[in-house]
């Protein structure tokens, strides 16, 4: 049943597809330069925030003390952390503003919205891993794991930004709000940071590096390109849709994959 | 020793032109004027005595032959009258009474008539004895060299205390028996501090109840290596200083006080900062509150005292010392040395509980997902 849904919606363009496929490039453009820059920036900001933030949470350990002292002391560590916190917040506002505007102006189609299919994909994948199903679910532009990570970063990032600013300006925030928001913000900021750090270290590092499918390094987000094989295997629905649109557009059109960047 | 012999020595002493007479003081005064004004102990060999010197090392009794005369005194160039009387009972009762003889300390005196000392006033005499105690009390002597008192002395301030000012000279007894004696000793110069301290929770317990646990001056400031308490280095040591008692379970149990105060402080923003400042360079100018910034220094009260700076009604004013724009909501940010629990700060407590479940759940789930994937990849091969 899944196969039927995945391979073609209604019509059966098998012959056309094979003809189009012949002229498909070996690589597709998956991420626009802007998206690549956004990833690069959030990566840098995240790393700096972890380096300056994690030791503040584990201040009692000797490695934390070593990092803080190496950075020039606790005041300097906090200063760097706050500067990059502001940069991180600015990037988050920029990104969310950009994608919201693109979606509202119908300039791009939203591809990160979680759907019911993501849940069935997740259970389907686990069934496949456990050997309960022979069929691996076929994914669209972003699979459920990528959506989980994206929304984890978005929601976690917003939590970190809000609690971070509460801790940055405690006097201002307690003008109207009760004082207890400060220790609450501190607890949330610390634990949420730990969660984010662990997700990145375990989940993202696996997905982008140690996953046997991409080992040692999935370079897509830096080069913006993805190979045809991976496209077909990992984002089959998007791939199939692309081929169909190419087939419709005529035989002489050669794809560069540039259409891809019209997703957010 | 014969009585006649003593009298003869005494007579000879009085006849000699060194001390007691106007002539002597005039000579000394002239000499002093020609000197640079700094203490000079100029020892002049005088008429040698026919008697064997053993008389002087023989013991206290011999010296007391003259010095137990309560009218014995000299006038110094400063016109100060310096008594030379030693109370025999007082000396006998002192801690040195059965241990030391006169010449153990007055080691420059081995002769009669005594060598001339060129001293402008009584203070000079005390200061000249600064080194006198180190022969036996070397450790404490070297400690004093690190003290603020010695530092001021070496800069030329003659008013700072030397050994005998706190311990006495011929009447040395245990300085902390009773304990109130310590604060009485410091009070001689630091009267204002003493008055503040004596009204504090510590001072009142000491004075009114003779409490053996409350700190006396030296508990915080030390006895011999007294640091300048206004320096950053000293102030940054405050938490460990207060923590010596306030983190001591056995001690605090007696008074129903929490020992969490130190730990909760050190885990807080202020405490973390101060811990790092201690190991950082001196030129850092920012400051975060230590115990005394909120609780006071010599005027520490019970936290339930109506005048306590940390009482709920007063605490916002204390916060404003550093956070001038703080509203009455602001002190709620501080959990008053409590660990968050369902009764005190339930929101903080339940947030922590939530994450303590949520983080292992999430990470465990993701980890399982990864392991299943690896397992599938391995079995597919």
Interface residues (C-beta under 8 A of the other chain):
Chain A: X56 X59 X65 X68 X69 X73 X74 X75 X126 X128 X129 X130 X131 X145 X170 X171 X174 X175 X176 X177 X178 X179 X180 X181 X182 X183 X184 X186 X187 X188 X191 X192 X194 X195 X198 X199 X202 X203 X206 X211 X212
Chain B: X269 X272 X273 X275 X276 X277 X279 X280 X281 X284 X286 X323 X325 X326 X327 X329 X330 X331 X332 X333 X334 X335 X340 X345 X347 X348 X351 X352 X355 X356 X358 X359 X362 X363 X366 X367 X369 X370 X372 X373 X374 X375 X376 X377 X379
